[in-house]
């Protein structure tokens, strides 16, 4: 069994006021000096991110800053050299048409994974709105299984669970913008899921499936007025620690 290596990729220093970096078994990797990586990831930035994470690998729990850096999941899953499936919890699909050709962004990285990663068996998208899901137009769409926010609220779509292939390992990516503002403040529009519901949905995979790694993004916006920033940081810190402890109980952190 490969030992989990848990770490924080700190691009914006948003974690400086959070207790998560003091949690046992977690390392902080300072990425704040990397240029060309906010929203879009240049080739030079991608090379540098790979260089700084190489010794840590992809196994374990990884905090990857705000949703602006969610493309990190593509960088991580590109390293998987066997068949796997990606489980994506997100209020957005991250499968938009690219704004800048040849560059990976936080809005189109998932489309690149499903279209380009030959080891990907399935991409399981959980939490986006039905309207946004209907807008998805990607190659290999047969690999896509979706559970919309509406289906989750109505407790429908359960029959699609039988479509999930369980004989391959899973990589899990969580954008906390899936959660209600009661639990988190992000720099993107948010859903209305409770933290308890997210943990319940995670348990389906964590309990008895093989997990390669987990990443978590969705930190708050830098530059908020001081009182709002402190309030957002307090909520985010509590949720981050709760998720770290919950997931860690299954992954043996």
C-alpha positions in Angstrom: 0.0 0.0 0.0 1.4 3.4 -1.0 1.5 5.8 1.9 -0.7 8.8 1.6 1.1 12.2 1.4 -1.3 15.0 2.3 -0.4 18.5 1.3 -1.6 22.1 0.6 -0.8 23.9 -2.6 -0.8 27.5 -1.4 -1.1 29.9 -4.4 -2.7 32.9 -2.6 -1.7 32.5 1.1 -5.4 32.0 1.8 -4.5 29.2 4.2 -2.3 31.4 6.4 -5.2 32.1 8.8 -6.5 28.6 8.8 -5.7 25.8 11.2 -5.6 23.2 8.5 -1.9 23.7 7.9 -1.3 22.7 11.5 -3.1 19.4 11.1 -1.0 16.4 11.6 0.4 14.7 8.5 0.0 17.6 6.1 2.7 19.6 4.3 2.4 23.1 2.8 3.9 23.7 -0.6 4.3 27.4 -1.4 3.3 28.1 -5.0 2.7 31.8 -4.6 5.6 32.8 -6.8 4.5 30.8 -9.8 3.4 33.1 -12.6 0.8 32.3 -15.2 -1.4 30.1 -13.1 -4.4 32.1 -11.9 -7.6 30.9 -13.8 -5.4 29.7 -16.7 -2.3 27.5 -16.5 0.6 28.2 -18.8 2.9 25.5 -19.9 5.7 27.0 -17.8 3.4 27.1 -14.7 2.3 23.5 -15.3 6.0 22.3 -15.4 6.7 24.2 -12.2 3.7 22.8 -10.4 4.6 19.2 -11.5 8.2 19.9 -10.2 7.0 21.0 -6.8 4.6 18.2 -6.3 6.7 15.4 -7.8 8.2 14.2 -4.4 4.7 14.1 -2.9 2.8 12.2 -5.6 -0.9 12.1 -6.1 -1.9 9.8 -3.2 -3.5 11.4 -0.1 -5.6 14.5 0.5 -4.6 17.7 -1.2 -6.0 21.2 -0.7 -5.5 23.2 -3.9 -6.6 26.7 -3.0 -9.6 28.5 -4.7 -11.6 27.3 -7.6 -9.3 29.3 -9.9 -6.8 26.4 -9.6 -9.1 23.5 -10.0 -7.2 22.6 -13.2 -4.7 21.1 -10.8 -7.0 18.0 -10.9 -6.1 17.5 -14.5 -2.4 17.8 -13.7 -2.8 15.1 -11.0 -4.9 12.7 -13.0 -2.5 13.0 -16.0 0.0 11.2 -13.7 -2.2 8.1 -13.2 -0.8 5.3 -15.4 -3.6 2.8 -15.1 -7.4 2.7 -15.7 -9.3 4.9 -13.2 -12.5 7.0 -12.9 -12.8 10.6 -11.7 -15.5 11.6 -9.3 -16.1 15.4 -9.5 -18.2 17.1 -6.9 -18.8 20.6 -8.3 -21.5 23.3 -8.6 -20.1 23.8 -12.1 -19.3 21.4 -14.9 -15.8 22.7 -15.7 -16.5 21.5 -19.2 -16.8 24.8 -21.0 -15.3 25.5 -24.4 -11.8 26.8 -24.0 -11.4 30.6 -24.0 -7.7 30.4 -24.9 -6.7 27.5 -27.2 -3.8 25.5 -25.9 -4.2 26.5 -22.3 -5.9 24.7 -19.5 -8.3 26.7 -17.4 -10.4 26.2 -14.3 -13.5 26.3 -16.6 -12.5 23.6 -19.2 -10.1 21.3 -17.5 -12.7 18.5 -16.9 -13.5 18.5 -20.6 -9.9 18.0 -21.4 -9.7 15.0 -19.0 -12.7 13.3 -20.5 -11.5 14.0 -24.1 -7.7 13.4 -23.7 -7.0 11.0 -20.9 -6.9 7.5 -22.3 -6.8 5.9 -18.9 -10.1 7.5 -17.8 -12.9 5.0 -17.6 -15.7 7.3 -16.4 -16.1 10.9 -15.2 -18.9 11.0 -12.5 -20.1 14.6 -12.1 -22.1 15.3 -9.0 -23.9 18.5 -8.1 -24.1 20.7 -11.2 -27.4 22.1 -12.3 -29.4 20.2 -14.9 -29.3 23.3 -17.1 -25.5 23.4 -17.0 -25.3 19.6 -17.6 -27.5 20.0 -20.7 -24.9 22.4 -22.1 -22.1 19.9 -22.0 -20.7 19.0 -25.4 -17.6 16.9 -25.3 -16.0 14.0 -27.0 -16.3 10.6 -25.3 -19.5 11.8 -23.6 -20.5 8.2 -23.2 -17.9 8.1 -20.3 -19.9 10.8 -18.5 -22.3 10.0 -15.7 -24.1 12.9 -14.0 -26.1 13.4 -10.9 -27.6 16.9 -11.0 -28.3 19.2 -8.1 -32.0 18.7 -8.8 -31.8 14.9 -8.8 -29.9 15.0 -5.5 -32.6 17.3 -4.0 -35.4 15.1 -5.3 -33.6 11.8 -4.4 -34.0 10.7 -8.0 -31.5 9.3 -10.5 -30.5 6.4 -8.2 -30.7 4.0 -11.0 -27.6 5.6 -12.5 -25.5 4.2 -9.6 -25.6 0.9 -11.4 -23.8 2.4 -14.3 -20.7 3.2 -12.2 -17.9 0.8 -12.9 -16.5 -0.3 -9.5 -13.6 -2.5 -10.6 -11.3 0.5 -11.2 -9.8 2.9 -8.6 -11.2 6.4 -8.2 -9.7 9.8 -7.9 -12.0 12.2 -6.1 -12.1 16.0 -6.7 -14.2 18.3 -4.5 -15.0 21.9 -5.3 -16.6 23.3 -2.1 -18.7 25.6 -4.2 -21.1 22.7 -4.2 -21.9 23.6 -0.6 -24.3 26.2 0.8 -23.0 29.5 2.1 -23.7 28.3 5.6 -20.7 26.1 5.4 -18.3 27.8 3.0 -17.5 31.1 1.2 -15.9 30.6 -2.3 -15.0 33.1 -5.0 -17.6 31.5 -7.4 -21.3 31.0 -7.4 -22.4 28.3 -5.0 -24.9 25.5 -4.6 -27.1 24.6 -1.6 -25.8 21.3 -0.5 -25.2 20.6 3.2 -21.9 19.4 4.5 -23.6 16.3 5.8 -25.0 15.5 2.4 -21.6 15.9 0.8 -20.1 13.5 3.3 -22.9 11.0 2.7 -22.3 11.2 -1.1 -18.5 10.8 -0.5 -19.1 7.7 1.7 -20.4 5.8 -1.3 -16.9 5.8 -2.8 -14.7 6.1 0.3 -16.3 3.2 2.2 -15.3 0.2 0.1 -13.8 1.5 -3.2 -10.1 1.9 -3.9 -9.2 5.6 -3.8 -6.1 7.0 -5.5 -6.3 10.4 -4.1 -8.6 13.3 -3.2 -8.2 17.0 -3.9 -10.3 19.9 -2.4 -10.6 23.4 -3.7 -13.0 26.3 -3.1 -11.3 28.8 -0.8 -12.6 32.3 -0.4 -11.7 35.4 -2.5 -8.6 37.2 -1.5 -9.1 41.0 -0.9 -12.5 40.9 0.8 -13.2 43.6 3.4 -11.5 42.6 6.6 -14.7 41.6 8.6 -16.1 39.6 5.7 -12.7 37.9 5.1 -12.4 36.8 8.8 -15.9 35.4 8.8 -15.3 33.6 5.5 -12.0 32.2 6.8 -13.6 30.9 10.0 -16.3 29.0 8.0 -13.8 27.7 5.5 -11.4 26.6 8.2 -14.0 24.6 10.0 -15.2 22.9 6.8 -11.7 22.1 5.7 -10.8 20.4 8.9 -14.1 18.5 9.0 -13.5 17.2 5.4 -9.9 16.4 6.2 -10.8 14.4 9.2 -13.8 12.7 7.6 -11.9 11.6 4.4 -8.8 10.8 6.4 -10.7 8.2 8.5 -11.3 6.2 5.3 -7.9 6.9 3.7 -5.8 6.3 6.8 -4.2 9.7 7.0 
